[in-house]
């Protein structure tokens, strides 16, 4: 299954088991992964590709409102294309009152 948004395609691909799947968008400045488990939306994970020293990442902690957030993430990616940053997505989640966890993968 593919979710298309202008030039980019979130490809939903099963990994490891038939119960888990991921929709992945690889952009110039960030990677966006949308995780599904047993057909239910679990979380949205974003990794910043511009800061190689700290490798900042965010993921959503709450499940309420994630369906609407996915629609907005696709809208932002469609509008900004390769210019989409992890900060754009963090601002989106904050505006929708979706709790996130921010961390640096190098720590």
C-alpha positions in Angstrom: 0.0 0.0 0.0 1.3 3.5 -0.9 0.2 6.9 0.3 1.2 9.3 -2.4 1.7 13.0 -1.9 2.9 14.9 -5.0 6.6 13.9 -5.5 7.0 11.7 -2.5 5.6 8.3 -1.6 5.2 6.9 1.9 5.7 3.2 1.2 4.0 0.9 3.6 6.2 -2.2 3.9 5.9 -5.1 6.2 9.0 -5.7 8.3 9.8 -8.9 10.3 6.2 -10.0 10.9 2.8 -9.6 9.2 1.6 -7.7 12.3 3.9 -4.7 12.0 4.3 -2.3 9.0 6.0 1.0 8.5 5.3 3.9 6.1 8.6 5.5 5.3 9.4 8.9 3.6 13.1 9.6 3.0 13.6 13.3 2.5 16.7 15.5 2.2 16.5 16.9 5.7 14.7 14.2 7.7 13.3 10.7 7.6 9.7 10.1 8.6 8.5 6.7 9.7 4.8 6.0 10.5 4.4 2.8 12.5 1.4 0.5 12.4 0.9 -2.6 14.5 -2.0 -5.0 14.0 -3.5 -2.5 11.6 -3.5 0.3 14.2 -1.5 3.5 14.0 1.1 3.3 16.8 3.5 6.2 16.4 5.3 8.7 14.1 9.1 8.8 14.2 11.2 11.5 12.7 15.0 11.6 12.4 16.9 14.8 11.5 19.5 14.1 8.8 21.2 17.6 8.8 22.8 17.3 12.3 25.2 14.3 12.0 26.9 15.1 15.3 23.8 14.8 17.5 21.3 12.9 15.3 18.2 14.4 16.9 15.0 12.3 16.8 11.4 12.7 17.9 8.6 10.3 18.2 5.0 10.7 19.3 4.0 9.4 22.7 0.3 9.7 22.6 -2.0 7.8 20.2 -5.0 10.2 20.4 -5.1 12.4 17.3 -2.4 10.5 15.4 -4.8 9.8 12.5 -5.2 13.6 12.0 -1.5 14.1 12.5 -0.6 11.7 9.6 -2.9 13.7 7.3 -1.1 16.9 8.3 2.4 15.3 8.0 1.5 14.3 4.4 0.2 17.8 3.8 3.4 19.4 5.1 5.6 17.1 3.1 3.5 17.8 0.0 3.9 21.6 0.4 7.5 21.8 1.6 8.8 18.8 -0.3 12.6 18.3 0.4 12.6 21.4 2.7 10.6 19.6 5.4 12.5 19.7 8.7 12.1 17.9 12.0 11.3 21.3 13.5 8.3 21.6 11.1 7.0 18.3 12.4 7.7 19.2 16.1 5.7 22.4 15.7 2.9 20.5 14.0 2.7 18.0 16.9 2.8 20.8 19.5 0.0 22.6 17.8 -2.1 19.5 17.8 -1.4 18.8 21.5 0.3 15.5 20.7 3.0 14.7 23.2 6.4 13.8 21.8 9.8 12.7 23.0 12.8 14.4 21.7 16.3 12.9 22.1 19.7 12.8 20.5 20.7 9.4 19.2 24.4 10.0 19.8 23.9 10.3 23.6 
